[in-house]
């Protein structure tokens, strides 16, 4: 399960059923959970003074694809999944089911919830806080320096179920609140209210998310997206979403 060309430090803690590809380096301050797959040419647990001695902990059933680099000092829940050539710096703490797309980088000192999905070429600046079930699409940048270059760090916050569409920039200290949608090519310099849509440079309020309809001919609202999109989410969570919206529909009917 470990390729003959891989270099594994004797102090690394490797779980059962772990596979490690050709020419991958695993440093000593690392804990790798059971049944994890690590591709070729990766570097896992890069030593760093910024980690303050904390290990890199990768949960069970992770899939880390080739040429990815993880520094020591971060912790990931089970079922982490990456594309190729991903970089993750120190002191990132993430829950279960994080997906990091190809060529994305997380600059460290970040908090990331469960079942968050980053597409390719996403940049997550230091001190970003990201909730649960968040979608961040290609070429999105979360910034953190309000007057660069400086030593001031104001991370962006993306709350539960929010969506940031492709090529958008969220500026330092901004909060995109729960269920909000940031449209493509937006520059977000002010907080975005929950369940609203903002678009543009600078981003401006367009409408509530409930006004957007699915382009499938059904006439149903596209948001909250968890009403209709369930692919690859835990069965228990999907069941709770279905129950939530069934109750909501029943309540609306009674009020009528």
C-alpha positions in Angstrom: 0.0 0.0 0.0 3.1 2.3 0.4 5.1 2.7 -2.8 8.8 1.8 -2.6 9.8 5.3 -3.6 7.8 7.0 -0.9 9.8 8.5 2.0 8.0 8.0 5.3 9.4 9.3 8.5 9.6 6.7 11.2 7.7 9.0 13.6 4.7 9.4 11.4 1.6 7.7 12.6 0.0 5.8 9.7 -3.5 4.2 10.1 -4.7 0.9 8.7 -5.3 0.5 5.0 -3.5 3.7 4.0 -2.0 3.9 0.5 0.8 6.3 -0.4 1.9 6.9 -4.0 5.3 7.2 -5.7 7.8 9.8 -4.5 5.5 11.2 -1.8 7.2 12.5 1.4 5.5 12.0 4.8 7.2 13.9 7.6 7.3 12.9 11.2 4.8 15.2 12.9 1.8 13.6 11.0 -1.2 11.5 11.9 -3.0 9.8 8.9 -6.3 8.2 9.5 -7.4 4.7 8.3 -8.1 4.0 4.7 -6.6 7.3 3.4 -5.3 7.4 -0.1 -2.4 9.8 -0.9 -1.2 10.1 -4.5 2.2 10.6 -6.0 4.6 13.5 -5.5 2.8 14.8 -2.4 4.5 16.4 0.7 2.6 15.7 3.9 3.4 17.5 7.1 5.9 20.1 5.9 7.8 21.3 9.1 7.0 24.9 10.1 7.8 27.0 13.1 4.4 28.6 12.6 2.7 25.3 13.6 4.1 25.6 17.1 4.8 21.9 17.3 1.2 20.8 16.5 0.9 17.8 14.1 -0.9 17.5 10.8 -3.9 15.3 11.5 -5.7 13.9 8.5 -9.0 12.0 9.3 -10.1 8.7 8.0 -10.9 8.0 4.3 -9.2 11.0 2.9 -8.2 11.2 -0.8 -5.3 13.5 -1.4 -4.3 13.7 -5.1 -0.9 14.1 -6.6 1.4 17.0 -6.0 -0.5 18.3 -3.0 1.3 19.9 -0.1 0.1 20.0 3.5 2.0 21.8 6.3 2.1 20.5 9.8 -0.3 22.1 12.4 -3.6 21.5 10.7 -6.5 19.2 11.5 -9.0 17.7 9.1 -12.1 15.6 9.7 -12.8 12.4 7.9 -13.3 12.2 4.1 -11.1 15.1 3.1 -10.9 15.2 -0.7 -8.5 17.2 -2.8 -7.8 17.8 -6.5 -4.2 18.0 -7.7 -1.5 20.5 -6.6 -3.4 21.7 -3.6 -1.5 23.7 -0.8 -2.7 24.0 2.8 -0.7 26.0 5.3 -0.5 25.8 9.1 -3.4 26.0 11.7 -6.3 25.2 9.4 -9.0 23.3 11.2 -11.7 21.7 9.1 -14.6 19.4 9.7 -15.8 16.3 7.9 -16.1 16.1 4.1 -14.0 19.1 3.0 -13.4 19.2 -0.7 -10.5 21.3 -2.1 -10.3 21.7 -5.9 -7.2 21.5 -8.0 -4.7 24.3 -7.6 -6.5 25.8 -4.6 -4.7 27.1 -1.6 -5.6 27.6 2.0 -3.3 30.1 3.6 -3.7 28.8 7.2 -5.1 30.1 10.5 -8.6 29.2 9.1 -11.7 27.6 10.5 -13.8 25.6 8.1 -17.0 23.7 8.9 -18.4 20.4 7.6 -19.1 19.4 4.0 -17.6 22.6 2.5 -16.8 22.5 -1.2 -14.1 24.6 -2.8 -13.8 24.3 -6.6 -10.5 24.8 -8.5 -8.2 27.8 -8.1 -9.8 29.0 -4.9 -7.6 31.2 -2.6 -8.6 31.2 1.1 -6.7 34.0 3.0 -5.5 33.6 6.5 -8.0 34.0 9.3 -11.0 33.2 7.1 -14.0 31.6 8.9 -16.2 29.3 6.8 -19.4 27.7 8.1 -21.0 24.4 7.2 -22.3 23.3 3.7 -20.7 26.3 2.0 -20.0 26.4 -1.8 -17.1 28.4 -3.1 -16.6 28.3 -6.9 -13.6 28.6 -9.2 -11.2 31.5 -8.9 -12.8 33.0 -5.8 -10.5 34.9 -3.4 -11.1 35.5 0.3 -8.8 38.4 1.3 -7.6 39.6 4.7 -5.4 42.8 4.5 -7.6 46.0 4.5 -4.7 48.2 3.4 -1.9 46.1 1.8 0.8 45.6 2.7 0.3 45.7 6.4 0.3 43.5 9.5 -3.4 43.9 10.0 -5.4 40.7 9.4 -9.2 40.8 9.0 -10.4 37.5 7.7 -13.6 37.1 5.7 -16.5 35.1 7.1 -18.8 32.9 5.0 -21.7 31.5 7.0 -23.6 28.2 6.6 -25.2 27.3 3.2 -23.8 30.5 1.5 -22.6 30.4 -2.1 -19.8 32.5 -3.6 -19.8 32.2 -7.4 -16.9 32.2 -9.7 -14.2 34.9 -9.9 -15.6 36.8 -7.0 -13.5 38.6 -4.3 -14.6 38.9 -0.7 -12.8 41.8 1.0 -11.2 41.8 4.5 -13.6 41.6 7.4 -16.7 41.1 5.3 -19.4 38.6 6.4 -21.5 36.7 3.8 -24.4 35.6 5.9 -26.3 32.3 6.0 -27.9 31.2 2.7 -26.7 34.3 0.7 -25.5 34.2 -2.9 -22.6 36.2 -4.2 -23.0 36.4 -8.0 -20.1 35.8 -10.4 -17.4 38.5 -10.9 -18.4 40.4 -7.8 -16.3 42.4 -5.4 -17.9 42.2 -2.0 -16.9 45.1 0.3 -19.9 45.1 2.7 -21.6 42.4 4.7 -24.2 40.4 2.8 -27.5 39.8 4.5 -28.8 36.3 5.0 -30.7 34.8 2.0 -30.0 37.7 -0.3 -28.3 38.0 -3.7 -25.5 40.5 -4.4 -23.8 41.0 -7.7 -21.3 43.5 -9.2 -18.3 45.7 -8.5 -19.0 46.9 -5.9 -21.5 44.2 -5.1 -25.0 45.5 -4.6 -28.3 43.9 -3.4 -30.3 42.4 -6.2 -33.1 40.4 -4.6 -33.9 37.8 -2.0 -32.6 34.4 -3.0 -36.2 33.1 -2.9 -36.9 35.1 -6.1 -34.5 33.0 -8.2 -36.2 30.1 -10.0 -34.7 26.9 -11.2 -34.1 26.9 -15.0 -35.5 23.4 -15.4 -39.1 24.5 -16.2 -40.4 23.5 -12.8 -40.9 27.1 -11.5 -39.5 26.1 -8.2 -37.2 28.4 -6.2 -33.5 27.7 -6.6 -32.8 28.7 -3.0 -32.4 27.5 -0.4 -30.4 25.1 -2.6 -30.7 22.3 0.0 -34.4 22.0 -0.9 -33.5 20.3 -4.2 -29.7 19.5 -4.3 -28.6 16.6 -2.2 -25.8 14.8 -4.2 -23.0 13.4 -2.1 -24.3 14.7 1.2 -24.9 12.4 4.3 -28.2 10.6 4.2 -29.1 11.8 7.7 -28.5 15.4 6.7 -30.5 15.1 3.5 -33.4 13.5 5.5 -33.4 16.5 7.9 -33.5 18.9 5.0 -36.4 17.1 3.4 -38.2 17.1 6.7 -37.5 20.8 7.2 -39.0 21.8 3.8 -42.0 19.4 4.2 -42.8 21.1 7.5 -42.4 24.5 5.9 -44.7 23.6 3.0 -47.3 22.2 5.4 -47.1 25.4 7.5 -47.6 27.5 4.4 -50.6 25.5 3.4 -52.2 25.9 6.9 -51.7 29.6 6.8 -53.5 29.9 3.5 
